[in-house]
Amino acid sequence: MKFHLETASGSNLFTGHGPGYVSINRVQHQQSLIVSASQLLFDWPQHWEDLAAAQFEFLLTLRPEIVLLGTGPTQKFPHPSLARCLYEARVGLEIMNSAAACRTYNILVAENRNVIAAMWMP
């Protein structure tokens, strides 16, 4: 699917997604990644079983108000203990399939919200 509306000029936005990839600012990425309005990082585990509390603690260093966890084509929940640091820091965590995470992220960036999308690519 390709998106056409761009409302947050100069920000990283999802411009497409499909099986095993997302496009950010029209550049296709096939590996797991972290995206914010101003940063694109490839410090997210490629394998679901490698997901650890340390990754969520790293997200906290980026100082988000909300984290979207894109889990591929289906919604998949990590063990709650992994994201405990986000709950304790009162940072919102929304877990959704990657298509929904892309759409939600773009809306929140357009609203100037401090959002991070951590996208897992199975």
N, C-alpha and C positions, 0 to 999 in steps of 0.2 A: 504494500500500500504506500502511496506517496501522499504527503501533505502539501498544501499549497499556501495556506495563510501564514505569513510571517509578521509578527507584531512586535518583536523585541529585537530591534536592530542592534547588531554588534554582540548579541548573546549567542551562546551555543543552543541550538534548537534541533530537535529531531525532525528530519525532513523525509523520513521513510523508515520502513521496517518490513521484515519478512522472515521466513524460516532461517534462523541462524545468523541474522545480521540486523544492524540498525544503521541508519544514515544520520549523520550529524553535520549540519551545514553542507549537505549534498556530498559528503564523503562517507563511503560505506566502511563499516567496521564489523569484523566477524569474531572478535574476541571480547571477553567480558571486560567491562570498563565502568568508570565512575565519571559522571558528567555533572557539571554545574554551569551556571550562566557564563562563568569566566574561565573554567578549567576543564580539561579532558585528561583523565588519568587512567592508566592501564594497570592499576594495583588491585584488581579484584580477581578472586580465584576463578580459574577456568573450570574446575571440577566442584560440584556441589558439596561433596564430602570433605573438601579442603576449607570450606567456610568455617571461620573461627571467630571467637570474640575479638581477637586483635584487629580484624578487618572493620568491625563496627566501632571499635575504639579509634581507629584511624579516621573514620568518617567524622567523629566528634571533633577532631583537630581542624576540620574544614568549617566548623561553626555553623551548621545548617539549622534551620528552624523545623525542617521536615525532610525526611529521607524516604524516597520511593525505592522499593526493592522490586526490580523487574525479574521475574523468575522463568523466563522463556515462554513457550506456548501455553503452558498451564500454570495455575497458581500453585506455588509450592512453599511451604512454611518452614523456616529454620527453627531449630530448638529455641524456645524463649530465652534460655540462659545466654545465648550468643549475643543478643541485642539488649541485654540488661542495662548496659551503660547508657544507651539512648533513653530508655525509660527513666533511669535515675537522673539524667540531665534534662529531662522534660522536653526531649526532642521527639517530634512525631515520627512514627514509622508506619508506612502503608505498604503492604505486600500485595502485589497484583501481577497478572501476566504482563509480559513485556509490551504488548500492544497498548494496554491500558496505561502502563507506566509512561510510555512515550507521550500519549495524549495528555495525561494529567500533568506531566512535567512541563510541557509547552504552555499549558494554561497558567500554571503557577508562575513560570518565568515571565509571562506577559503581564501578570499582576504584580511584578517586582517582588515576589516572595523569594526568600533565601532557601532554595530547594536543591537537593542533590538526588540524582538517580543513579543507583548502583544496579547495573544491568548484567545479569548472568546469561551467557550465551551457551546453551547446551550443545 
